[in-house]
Amino acid sequence: MASSKVRLPAAATNLSAAYFDQKMAMAKRCSHEGVVAGARAAVIATIASAIPTLASVRMLPWARSYLNPTAQCLIISTAAGAAYFIVADKTVLASARKNSFKT
């Protein structure tokens, strides 16, 4: 029985390897941009959520009695995590959309 694999010429395999390497480099760059943008957003969200959370615990009697340190940390870290994933995802998708039309 004949082999079902199609053999490509050597020039075509070199071209496809270079094309694959170019696509992998572009994907790594896009994901790195997403990580950097997400980390930046997480830092900003941490500061933006920590200041009102800690201030309300100091000033409001209800917050002082019901928000223990674990709850405060959970509020702050949830905001940071959400900001990271939302911004990183949007950045990667925007970069992929921008690069999808390039050859």
C-alpha positions in Angstrom: 0.0 0.0 0.0 1.3 3.5 -0.9 2.3 6.0 1.7 -0.4 8.7 2.4 2.2 11.3 3.3 2.9 14.0 0.8 6.5 15.0 0.5 7.3 18.7 0.0 10.3 20.0 -1.9 13.2 21.2 0.3 12.5 24.8 -0.6 8.9 24.6 0.6 9.9 23.1 4.0 12.5 25.8 4.5 9.9 28.4 3.7 7.3 26.9 6.0 9.9 26.7 8.8 10.8 30.3 8.4 7.1 31.2 8.3 6.4 29.2 11.4 9.4 30.9 13.2 8.1 34.3 12.2 4.6 33.5 13.5 6.0 32.1 16.8 8.1 35.3 17.3 5.0 37.5 16.6 2.9 35.4 19.1 5.6 35.7 21.8 5.8 39.5 21.3 2.0 39.8 21.4 1.7 37.8 24.6 4.6 39.7 26.2 2.8 43.0 25.4 -0.3 41.6 27.0 1.6 40.6 30.2 3.2 44.0 30.5 -0.1 45.9 29.9 -1.9 43.6 32.4 0.7 44.0 35.1 0.5 47.8 34.7 -3.3 47.7 35.0 -3.0 45.4 38.0 -0.7 47.8 39.8 -3.1 50.7 39.1 -6.1 48.7 40.2 -4.4 47.7 43.4 -3.7 51.3 44.3 -7.1 52.4 43.2 -8.9 49.8 45.3 -6.5 49.7 48.3 -6.9 53.4 49.2 -10.7 53.5 49.5 -10.8 50.0 51.2 -8.2 50.9 53.8 -9.7 54.4 54.3 -13.2 53.0 54.8 -12.0 50.5 57.4 -10.4 53.4 59.4 -13.4 55.8 59.1 -16.6 53.7 58.9 -17.7 51.8 62.0 -19.6 49.2 59.9 -16.5 48.5 57.8 -14.3 48.4 60.9 -16.4 45.7 62.5 -17.2 43.6 59.4 -14.1 43.8 57.1 -11.3 41.9 58.7 -7.8 41.9 57.1 -8.6 38.9 55.1 -11.7 40.6 53.5 -9.7 43.7 52.8 -7.0 41.7 51.1 -9.7 39.8 49.1 -11.3 43.0 47.9 -7.9 44.5 46.8 -6.6 41.3 45.1 -9.8 40.6 43.3 -9.7 44.1 41.7 -6.1 43.6 40.7 -6.6 40.1 39.3 -9.7 41.2 37.3 -7.8 44.2 35.9 -4.8 42.0 34.9 -6.8 39.5 33.0 -9.2 41.9 31.3 -6.4 44.2 30.1 -4.0 41.4 29.1 -6.8 39.7 27.1 -7.8 42.9 25.3 -4.2 43.7 24.5 -3.4 40.2 23.1 -6.6 40.3 21.0 -6.0 43.8 19.7 -2.4 42.8 18.8 -3.5 39.6 17.1 -6.2 41.5 15.2 -3.6 44.1 14.1 -1.1 41.4 13.0 -3.6 39.0 11.4 -3.6 41.0 8.1 0.2 41.0 7.9 1.9 38.4 5.8 
